[in-house]
């Protein structure tokens, strides 16, 4: 039996949310992995920026900006989001800003890969 699109809206959950029945240790491991991923992404951004400065390569600059926007800014936005956790409008704004930053960062990386050197 096919479901109508209106009835599916109530059953769809956001992709980034963890189910409430996930054990605490899984959340801790997941958050630790996110912290390591953010650190590595910012390290890549720093190395790409050094490559830009050393070789005056515009693609490396866009790769550095892309990694900083894709990994760095969403991670930095977690702090204010946790501070304003009881304000749904502020949390929504931080989530949209973080996702927008990720999209723009990936666009910068894609542009750098397609750019003539």
Number of C-alpha atoms within 10 A of each C-alpha: 3 4 7 8 8 8 9 9 9 8 7 8 10 6 6 6 7 11 8 7 6 9 9 10 9 11 12 11 11 12 12 12 12 14 13 12 15 21 15 15 20 21 16 17 25 18 15 22 22 15 17 18 13 9 10 12 15 17 23 23 21 25 27 28 23 27 26 23 27 27 24 24 19 21 17 12 15 16 11 12 18 13 11 14 14 10 11 11 11 16 19 13 12 19 16 13 15 22 16 15 20 21 15 17 24 20 17 22 23 15 15 21 14 10 11 8 9
